Amino acid sequence: MIESQRLRLRRLTLGDADAAFMLRLVNDPGWLANIGDRNVRNLEQSRAYIQKTLDMYERHGFGSLVAELKDTGEPIGTCGLVKRDGVEEVEVGYALLPEFRGRGLAIEGAKAVLDYARDVLKLERVAAIVTPANRDSIKVLERIGLAFVRPITLPNNDQVYFYLAHIAPQSRTTSTAV
């Protein structure tokens, strides 16, 4: 589990509450426009979608996490690390339900995930991909320290922007030239 000031990020489960939450999230118009249709239309399909994340936890030790408000436990979105075909680096990803956007929660959750990637997983770089039209997500990526690198084409032929951050801790030693 990862925590920030207002959020608790935890692993998904196959339980009814997480399946219903993910069904709602992946069918949100913002998700559909910016991430894509995952063909999840019922709880059974939602559980199958969640199972892919559970498999990623097993394979890589990380995956997408449910973002919950610490005060209430209400799920508001997802935030985490993913390993995608066609992208060499581990990626940070996030999505919030519409009523929770614009409050700085995506930035807060993504920063916490980057800290986890650096401090616990010991990753040196984290990437992200974003559709060129998703200006809000681009602003989040830039606020958390990722920089635009280049446009790329994914294996499904989607055209996206590739962002990257070097997150390795800075060396504390100094060297002087002689």
Secondary structure, DSSP 4 states (H G I P E B T S, - for coil): -EE-SSEEEEE--SSHHHHHHHHHHHTSHHHHHHT------SHHHHHHHHHHHHHHHHHHS--EEEEEETTT--EEEEEEEE--TT-SS-EEEEEE-GGGTTSSHHHHHHHHHHHHHHHTS--SEEEEEE-TT-HHHHHHHHHTT-EEEEEEE-TT--EEEEEEEE-SPPPS------
